[in-house]
Amino acid sequence: MKALFIAFNQAYNQDIIKILEFHGQRGFTRWTGVGGRGSSDGIPHYGDHAWPEMNQAVLSFVPDGATAEKIIAALGRLDASTPALGLRVFSWDAD
């Protein structure tokens, strides 16, 4: 089993859900109103007057490692299509 933590610009919300569903992953937990800033060149997403955009985050436990890799690849393609928005996925083994 793999745990996927996905942090992304709120504009990606429906795209993230569609990717999970397309790969048969129904279950997830989502946090809205998540602030943050990319580690190298990302703009801040603080939800304030200076930096009004916000992020969201999703945690999903994927039972199949191959499916997790397919989801990660799809998220990578989405991020590459609009890199200024910001999208990161982290995975680790989960029991």
TIRO-506866 format. One record per residue (C-alpha): x, y, z; residue in one letter. Coordinates in steps of 0.2 Angstrom, whole numbers, padded with zeros to 4 digits, always signed. Each point is the difference from the previous one (the first is absolute). Layout:
BEGIN
XYZA ...
//
This chain:
BEGIN
+0000+0000+0000M +0006+0018-0004K -0005+0016+0008A -0001+0015-0012L +0001+0017+0007F -0005+0013-0013I +0002+0019+0002A -0006+0011-0013F -0007+0017-0006N -0019+0000+0004Q -0003+0002-0019A +0005-0018-0002Y -0013-0007+0012N -0012-0008-0013Q +0015-0006-0011D +0008-0009+0015I -0017-0009+0005I -0002-0005-0018K +0017-0008-0001I -0003-0009+0016L -0017-0007-0006E +0007-0004-0018F +0012-0012+0009H -0013-0008+0011G +0005+0009+0015Q -0016+0006+0009R +0006+0003+0018G +0009+0016+0005F +0001+0013+0013T +0001+0018-0006R +0005+0016+0010W -0005+0017-0007T +0007+0017+0004G +0018-0007+0001V +0014+0014-0001G +0017-0003-0006G +0014+0005-0012R +0010-0011-0012G +0018-0004+0005S +0009+0007-0015S -0010+0012-0010D -0018-0001+0005G -0010+0015+0004I -0008+0000+0018P -0018-0005+0002H -0005+0008+0016Y -0018+0005-0002G +0004+0018+0005D -0001+0017-0009H +0018-0002-0007A -0001-0018-0005W -0018-0004-0002P +0001-0018-0008E -0002-0015+0011M +0005-0018-0001N -0009-0016+0004Q +0007-0017+0005A -0006-0018-0002V +0006-0016+0009L -0005-0016-0009S +0005-0018+0005F +0002-0010-0016V +0000-0019+0002P +0010-0003-0016D +0017+0006-0003G -0002+0000-0019A -0015+0010+0001T +0009+0012+0012A +0013+0002-0013E -0013+0004-0014K -0008+0013+0011I +0017+0008+0003I +0004+0000-0018A -0017+0008-0005A +0003+0013+0014L +0017+0004-0007G -0007+0003-0018R -0013+0011+0008L +0013+0010+0009D +0011+0001-0016A -0015+0007-0010S -0002+0016+0012T +0016+0000+0011P -0004+0018+0007A -0015-0007+0010L +0010-0012+0010G -0003-0018+0004L +0010-0012+0010R -0003-0019+0004V +0009-0009+0014F -0001-0019+0002S +0005-0013+0013W -0004-0018+0005D -0014-0001+0012A -0007-0015+0010D 
//
